[in-house]
Amino acid sequence: MLRNWFDRLRGESDEEAAASESSAPGPAAPAVPAFVARRPLISGRGEIAGFEFRLNDATQWQLINLADPAAETAFAVALMGAMRTTMQAGRVAYAALAPDVLLRPEVTQQLGPRMMLCIQPPEVLTTATIERVDALRMSGALIGWPGSWLAAVPRRPRTDFVALQYVGGAIDGLLAAKQQWVQTIPGVSTVASDIASIDDLELAVRSGVSLASGTIATAREPRDAKPMAPHMQRISRLLNHVVLDAGNARIVEQIRVDVALSYRLLRYLNSAAFGLTRKIESIEQAVVLLGRNELYRFLSMLLIGAAEWRRLSHALQEIALTRGRMLELLAIERGTDPPDGLFTVGMFSLLDALFQTPLAQALAPLQLATPAQQALLEARGPWRRYLDIAIALERHDFATAAQLGEGFGVGGLERIVVLSDDAQEWARQVSLDAVL
């Protein structure tokens, strides 16, 4: 039944859907369907605590026009299924749902611990409905309400968290509301969505907002150049040595004089992820075993991991790893461009946000290939399309992602979303292992 509703919203007839079902099976379904938008939820510690889920804009408009409860239920179940995948990975899943949809049995059955649901109250919300919503806590889910609605109702329902609004691009009003609610309901959690700049996102989590989501890579104001820390300069020099094919002896010498770098390299190689049968105890062994491509990959990951200047550093590092892996998987899928080079482009595309400095300044010490420079600094060239696909997905612009993928040799939107899921999980695991 669910498939029929999805096909209907895509404009596919019942006959076409049946023919599709009888055809040979395609790739495995993504953990997050292509019609579900997902955005990282940043904790007060600046880490990705989970994800905010919503139907993409096109699907929401189609549902409004269709005005069919069965279709609403089908898509809500799919949305909650994607949320459960995140919960099973030990992370928080957050979404906003109307009570008439949430209280349908097919949807209610999907509830579970680490699921946070903001209730979108209609104009008339009865006491009986509020009580039924409150009972959903028995599943372990956390139930919250919009702060603007809570402030206006004469009888405030029980709430595990308060959803805050980011209105008119002004963070001050959101922070004032947050302060008011924590004073009104001591210990209450607060969740803020749709924050429009990385600066305001950082300010929100620094100011005590429990969870926040929004635009990651857009600064509110142009950045002044910041000097690169000495340990980051050393990593940059090493990257250039690898690019310029310096001898192993020179690379080993540069690594050995940096105790922290030496430690991280040996820890990286001796981690469970490599599965080596014998322990690597010397830098010489490590450099030879890794090879130049893997050494460059390691140093690139280490460079983005060295940025600790801002509260959002850990979240940005994971997002940068996701981008890098996404571009790498797209390159593997196409089989025409070097995956290692695309991995670097994806990661380095967030150096300006990580280092709080203009991207050209952050990239200046690095010897990058011409296609990488074009993609990162000029928004053109043969590698730019890869990055544009990843950015479109991050912005929930599925139409653009599908358009960019068309004729690019990476399959349709569904396949792109599968690769995005894989990239997310890889980055999560790397961050979890913390081998860097």
C-alpha positions as CSV (number, residue, x, y, z in Angstrom):
1,M,0.0,0.0,0.0
2,L,2.8,2.4,0.9
3,R,4.4,2.0,-2.5
4,N,1.1,2.8,-4.3
5,W,0.9,6.1,-2.5
6,F,4.5,7.0,-3.2
7,D,4.0,6.1,-6.9
8,R,0.9,8.2,-7.0
9,L,2.7,11.2,-5.6
10,R,5.4,10.8,-8.2
11,G,2.7,10.8,-10.9
12,E,3.0,7.1,-11.7
13,S,-0.2,5.2,-12.6
14,D,-1.3,2.0,-10.9
15,E,-0.4,0.0,-14.1
16,E,3.1,1.6,-14.2
17,A,3.6,0.8,-10.5
18,A,2.5,-2.9,-11.1
19,A,4.9,-3.2,-14.0
20,S,7.7,-1.7,-11.9
21,E,7.0,-4.2,-9.1
22,S,7.3,-7.1,-11.6
23,S,10.6,-6.0,-13.1
24,A,14.0,-7.1,-11.8
25,P,14.9,-5.8,-8.4
26,G,17.0,-2.6,-8.3
27,P,19.4,-1.4,-5.6
28,A,18.6,-1.8,-2.0
29,A,16.3,0.9,-0.6
30,P,18.1,3.7,1.2
31,A,17.8,4.0,5.0
32,V,16.4,7.5,4.3
33,P,14.0,7.7,1.3
34,A,14.6,10.3,-1.3
35,F,11.5,12.2,-0.3
36,V,12.7,12.6,3.3
37,A,14.9,15.6,4.2
38,R,17.5,15.1,7.0
39,R,19.5,17.8,8.8
40,P,22.1,17.4,11.6
41,L,21.0,18.3,15.1
42,I,23.9,19.9,17.0
43,S,24.2,19.5,20.7
44,G,25.4,22.0,23.2
45,R,28.8,20.3,23.0
46,G,29.0,21.1,19.3
47,E,28.6,17.5,18.2
48,I,26.1,15.8,16.0
49,A,23.6,14.3,18.4
50,G,21.1,13.2,15.8
51,F,19.1,14.4,12.9
52,E,15.9,16.4,12.2
53,F,13.6,14.7,9.7
54,R,10.9,16.2,7.5
55,L,9.3,15.5,4.2
56,N,10.9,17.5,1.4
57,D,9.1,20.6,0.2
58,A,7.8,19.0,-3.0
59,T,6.3,16.1,-1.2
60,Q,4.6,18.3,1.4
61,W,3.0,20.4,-1.3
62,Q,1.8,17.3,-3.1
63,L,0.3,16.0,0.1
64,I,-1.5,19.3,0.7
65,N,-3.0,19.2,-2.7
66,L,-3.9,15.6,-2.6
67,A,-5.6,16.0,0.8
68,D,-5.8,12.2,1.4
69,P,-5.4,10.8,4.9
70,A,-4.1,7.5,3.7
71,A,-1.3,9.2,1.8
72,E,-0.4,11.3,4.8
73,T,-0.3,8.1,6.9
74,A,1.9,6.3,4.4
75,F,4.5,9.1,4.2
76,A,4.4,9.6,8.0
77,V,5.2,5.9,8.5
78,A,8.1,6.1,6.0
79,L,9.4,9.2,7.7
80,M,9.3,7.5,11.1
81,G,11.0,4.4,9.6
82,A,13.9,6.6,8.6
83,M,13.9,8.1,12.1
84,R,14.1,4.6,13.6
85,T,17.3,3.9,11.6
86,T,18.9,6.9,13.2
87,M,17.7,5.8,16.6
88,Q,19.2,2.3,16.1
89,A,22.5,4.0,15.5
90,G,22.3,5.5,19.0
91,R,21.4,9.0,17.9
92,V,18.4,11.3,18.4
93,A,15.7,11.6,15.7
94,Y,13.5,14.7,15.7
95,A,10.4,15.6,13.7
96,A,7.3,17.8,13.8
97,L,4.0,16.1,13.2
98,A,0.3,17.1,13.4
99,P,-1.5,15.2,16.2
100,D,-4.2,13.8,13.9
101,V,-1.4,12.1,11.9
102,L,0.7,11.1,14.8
103,L,-2.2,9.4,16.7
104,R,-3.1,7.1,13.8
105,P,-2.2,3.5,14.9
106,E,0.1,2.8,11.9
107,V,2.2,5.9,12.9
108,T,2.1,5.4,16.7
109,Q,3.5,1.9,16.3
110,Q,6.7,3.4,14.9
111,L,7.5,5.3,18.2
112,G,10.5,4.5,20.3
113,P,13.2,5.8,22.6
114,R,15.5,8.7,21.4
115,M,12.6,9.9,19.2
116,M,11.7,13.5,19.7
117,L,8.3,14.7,18.4
118,C,7.2,18.3,18.2
119,I,3.5,18.5,18.0
120,Q,2.1,20.9,15.4
121,P,-1.2,22.0,17.1
122,P,-4.2,22.9,14.9
123,E,-6.3,25.9,15.6
124,V,-8.5,23.8,17.9
125,L,-6.8,21.2,20.1
126,T,-9.0,19.4,22.5
127,T,-8.1,18.2,26.0
128,A,-8.8,14.6,24.9
129,T,-6.3,14.9,22.1
130,I,-3.7,16.4,24.4
131,E,-4.1,13.5,26.8
132,R,-3.8,11.0,24.0
133,V,-0.6,12.7,22.8
134,D,0.7,12.7,26.4
135,A,0.2,8.9,26.6
136,L,2.6,8.4,23.8
137,R,5.4,8.9,26.3
138,M,4.9,5.3,27.3
139,S,6.9,4.3,24.2
140,G,10.0,6.3,25.5
141,A,9.5,9.1,23.0
142,L,9.9,12.7,24.1
143,I,6.9,15.0,23.3
144,G,7.3,18.7,22.8
145,W,5.3,21.7,21.7
146,P,6.1,25.0,19.9
147,G,7.0,27.7,22.4
148,S,4.9,30.3,20.6
149,W,1.8,28.1,21.1
150,L,2.6,27.1,24.7
151,A,2.8,30.8,25.6
152,A,-0.7,31.5,24.3
153,V,-2.7,28.6,25.7
154,P,-4.5,29.0,29.1
155,R,-3.7,25.4,30.1
156,R,-0.2,24.3,29.3
157,P,0.2,20.6,28.5
158,R,3.1,18.6,29.8
159,T,6.2,19.1,27.6
160,D,9.6,17.4,27.5
161,F,11.0,20.1,25.4
162,V,10.1,23.5,23.8
163,A,10.5,24.1,20.1
164,L,11.9,27.6,19.4
165,Q,11.4,29.7,16.3
166,Y,14.1,31.4,14.3
167,V,12.1,34.4,12.9
168,G,13.3,36.9,10.4
169,G,17.0,36.0,10.5
170,A,17.3,37.3,14.1
171,I,18.9,35.1,16.7
172,D,18.2,37.5,19.6
173,G,14.5,36.7,19.7
174,L,15.2,32.9,19.8
175,L,17.7,33.3,22.6
176,A,15.3,35.5,24.6
177,A,12.6,32.9,24.3
178,K,15.0,30.2,25.3
179,Q,15.9,32.1,28.4
180,Q,12.3,32.7,29.3
181,W,11.3,29.0,28.9
182,V,14.1,27.7,31.1
183,Q,13.1,30.1,33.8
184,T,9.4,29.2,33.4
185,I,10.0,25.4,33.2
186,P,13.2,24.6,35.1
187,G,15.3,21.9,33.4
188,V,13.3,21.9,30.2
189,S,15.2,21.2,27.0
190,T,15.0,23.5,24.0
191,V,15.2,22.7,20.3
192,A,15.7,25.3,17.6
193,S,15.3,24.6,13.8
194,D,16.0,26.4,10.6
195,I,18.8,28.7,11.9
196,A,20.0,30.5,8.8
197,S,23.8,30.9,9.4
198,I,26.6,29.0,11.0
199,D,27.4,32.0,13.2
200,D,23.9,32.0,14.7
201,L,23.9,28.2,15.0
202,E,27.1,28.5,17.0
203,L,25.7,31.2,19.2
204,A,22.6,29.1,19.8
205,V,24.5,26.1,21.2
206,R,26.9,28.3,23.1
207,S,23.9,30.0,24.7
208,G,22.4,26.8,26.1
209,V,20.0,25.7,23.4
210,S,19.9,21.9,23.8
211,L,19.7,21.0,20.2
212,A,19.8,23.1,17.1
213,S,19.7,22.6,13.3
214,G,20.2,24.9,10.4
215,T,22.5,26.1,7.6
216,I,26.0,24.8,8.4
217,A,28.3,26.4,5.8
218,T,27.0,29.9,5.5
219,A,28.6,32.7,7.5
220,R,26.6,35.7,8.6
221,E,29.5,38.0,7.8
222,P,32.7,37.7,5.7
223,R,35.6,36.2,7.5
224,D,38.9,37.9,8.2
225,A,41.9,35.7,7.7
226,K,43.2,33.9,10.8
227,P,46.8,32.6,11.1
228,M,47.1,28.9,10.8
229,A,48.3,27.2,14.0
230,P,51.9,25.7,13.9
231,H,50.7,22.1,14.1
232,M,48.3,22.7,11.2
233,Q,51.2,24.3,9.2
234,R,53.2,21.1,9.7
235,I,50.3,19.0,8.4
236,S,50.0,21.3,5.4
237,R,53.7,21.0,4.6
238,L,53.5,17.2,4.8
239,L,50.5,17.2,2.4
240,N,52.6,19.2,-0.1
241,H,55.5,16.8,0.4
242,V,53.2,13.9,-0.6
243,V,51.8,15.8,-3.6
244,L,55.3,16.8,-4.8
245,D,56.5,13.1,-4.3
246,A,59.2,13.8,-1.8
247,G,61.2,10.8,-0.7
248,N,60.0,8.7,2.2
249,A,63.0,9.7,4.3
250,R,62.0,13.4,4.2
251,I,58.4,12.6,5.0
252,V,59.4,10.3,7.9
253,E,61.7,13.0,9.3
254,Q,58.9,15.6,9.2
255,I,56.5,13.2,11.0
256,R,59.0,12.1,13.7
257,V,59.6,15.6,15.0
258,D,55.9,16.0,15.8
259,V,55.2,13.7,18.7
260,A,51.4,14.1,18.5
261,L,51.4,13.5,14.8
262,S,53.5,10.3,15.2
263,Y,51.2,9.0,17.9
264,R,48.1,9.6,15.8
265,L,49.6,7.9,12.7
266,L,50.6,4.8,14.7
267,R,47.2,4.7,16.4
268,Y,45.4,5.1,13.1
269,L,47.3,2.1,11.6
270,N,47.0,-0.1,14.6
271,S,43.2,0.6,15.0
272,A,40.7,-2.2,14.6
273,A,39.6,-0.7,11.2
274,F,42.9,-1.8,9.6
275,G,42.8,-5.3,11.0
276,L,46.5,-5.7,10.8
277,T,47.9,-9.0,12.1
278,R,51.1,-7.4,13.5
279,K,51.6,-4.1,15.4
280,I,53.2,-1.2,13.5
281,E,55.8,0.4,15.8
282,S,57.8,2.7,13.5
283,I,57.0,5.7,11.4
284,E,59.1,4.2,8.6
285,Q,56.9,1.1,8.6
286,A,53.7,3.2,8.7
287,V,54.7,5.4,5.7
288,V,55.6,2.4,3.6
289,L,52.5,0.5,4.5
290,L,50.1,3.3,3.9
291,G,51.4,4.4,0.5
292,R,51.1,7.9,-0.8
293,N,47.4,8.0,-1.5
294,E,46.4,6.7,1.9
295,L,48.9,8.9,3.6
296,Y,47.5,11.9,1.9
297,R,44.0,10.8,2.9
298,F,45.1,10.4,6.5
299,L,46.8,13.8,6.6
300,S,43.8,15.5,5.0
301,M,41.5,14.0,7.7
302,L,44.0,15.0,10.4
303,L,44.0,18.6,9.0
304,I,40.2,19.0,9.4
305,G,40.4,17.3,12.8
306,A,42.9,19.9,13.9
307,A,40.3,22.7,13.9
308,E,39.2,23.2,17.4
309,W,38.5,26.9,17.4
310,R,34.8,26.9,17.6
311,R,32.0,25.0,19.4
312,L,30.8,23.4,16.2
313,S,34.2,22.0,15.2
314,H,33.2,18.3,15.9
315,A,30.0,18.6,14.0
316,L,31.7,20.4,11.1
317,Q,34.4,17.7,11.0
318,E,31.9,15.0,10.7
319,I,30.0,16.9,8.0
320,A,33.3,17.4,6.1
321,L,34.0,13.7,6.3
322,T,30.6,13.0,5.0
323,R,31.1,15.3,2.1
324,G,34.5,13.8,1.3
325,R,33.1,10.2,1.4
326,M,30.1,11.2,-0.7
327,L,32.2,12.7,-3.4
328,E,34.5,9.6,-3.3
329,L,31.5,7.3,-3.7
330,L,30.2,9.3,-6.6
331,A,33.6,9.1,-8.2
332,I,33.7,5.4,-7.7
333,E,30.2,5.1,-9.2
334,R,31.2,7.0,-12.3
335,G,34.6,5.4,-12.7
336,T,36.1,8.4,-14.6
337,D,37.7,10.6,-12.0
338,P,40.1,9.9,-9.1
339,P,38.2,9.0,-5.9
340,D,41.1,10.2,-3.7
341,G,41.1,13.6,-5.3
342,L,37.3,14.0,-4.9
343,F,37.5,12.9,-1.3
344,T,39.9,15.8,-0.7
345,V,37.6,18.3,-2.5
346,G,34.6,17.3,-0.3
347,M,36.5,17.6,2.9
348,F,38.4,20.8,2.1
349,S,35.1,22.5,0.9
350,L,34.4,23.2,4.6
351,L,37.8,24.5,5.6
352,D,36.6,28.1,5.7
353,A,33.9,27.2,8.2
354,L,36.3,25.0,10.2
355,F,39.1,27.5,10.3
356,Q,36.9,30.6,10.4
357,T,38.9,32.1,7.5
358,P,38.2,32.7,3.8
359,L,38.5,29.5,1.8
360,A,41.1,30.9,-0.5
361,Q,43.3,31.7,2.5
362,A,42.7,28.3,4.1
363,L,43.7,26.5,0.8
364,A,46.7,28.8,0.0
365,P,49.3,26.6,1.8
366,L,48.1,23.5,0.0
367,Q,49.3,22.2,-3.4
368,L,45.9,21.1,-5.0
369,A,45.3,19.7,-8.4
370,T,43.8,22.2,-10.9
371,P,40.4,20.5,-11.0
372,A,40.2,20.7,-7.2
373,Q,41.1,24.4,-7.1
374,Q,38.5,25.1,-9.8
375,A,35.8,23.3,-7.9
376,L,36.6,24.9,-4.6
377,L,37.5,28.4,-5.5
378,E,35.9,29.1,-8.8
379,A,32.8,26.9,-8.6
380,R,33.5,25.4,-12.0
381,G,35.5,22.7,-13.7
382,P,35.1,18.9,-14.1
383,W,34.9,18.2,-10.4
384,R,32.4,20.9,-9.3
385,R,29.4,18.8,-10.2
386,Y,30.3,16.3,-7.6
387,L,30.4,19.0,-4.9
388,D,27.2,20.6,-6.1
389,I,25.3,17.3,-5.7
390,A,26.5,16.9,-2.1
391,I,25.6,20.5,-1.2
392,A,22.2,20.2,-2.8
393,L,21.4,17.1,-0.7
394,E,22.5,19.0,2.5
395,R,20.2,21.9,1.6
396,H,17.3,19.5,1.0
397,D,17.2,20.6,-2.7
398,F,16.4,17.2,-4.1
399,A,15.2,18.6,-7.4
400,T,18.6,20.1,-8.0
401,A,20.4,16.9,-6.8
402,A,18.3,14.8,-9.2
403,Q,18.9,17.3,-12.1
404,L,22.7,17.3,-11.5
405,G,22.8,13.5,-11.3
406,E,20.9,13.1,-14.6
407,G,23.3,12.0,-17.3
408,F,26.2,12.1,-14.9
409,G,26.6,8.3,-14.6
410,V,25.6,8.1,-10.9
411,G,22.0,6.8,-11.3
412,G,18.8,8.7,-10.3
413,L,18.0,10.4,-7.1
414,E,17.3,7.2,-5.2
415,R,20.8,5.9,-6.0
416,I,22.3,9.2,-4.9
417,V,20.5,9.0,-1.6
418,V,21.8,5.5,-1.1
419,L,25.3,6.8,-1.5
420,S,24.6,9.7,0.9
421,D,23.4,7.2,3.5
422,D,26.6,5.2,3.1
423,A,28.7,8.4,3.4
424,Q,26.8,9.5,6.6
425,E,27.3,6.1,8.2
426,W,31.0,6.0,7.3
427,A,31.6,9.5,8.7
428,R,29.7,8.6,11.9
429,Q,31.8,5.5,12.4
430,V,35.0,7.4,11.8
431,S,34.0,10.0,14.3
432,L,32.9,7.3,16.7
433,D,36.1,5.5,16.5
434,A,38.0,8.7,16.9
435,V,41.2,7.2,15.5
436,L,42.3,10.7,14.4
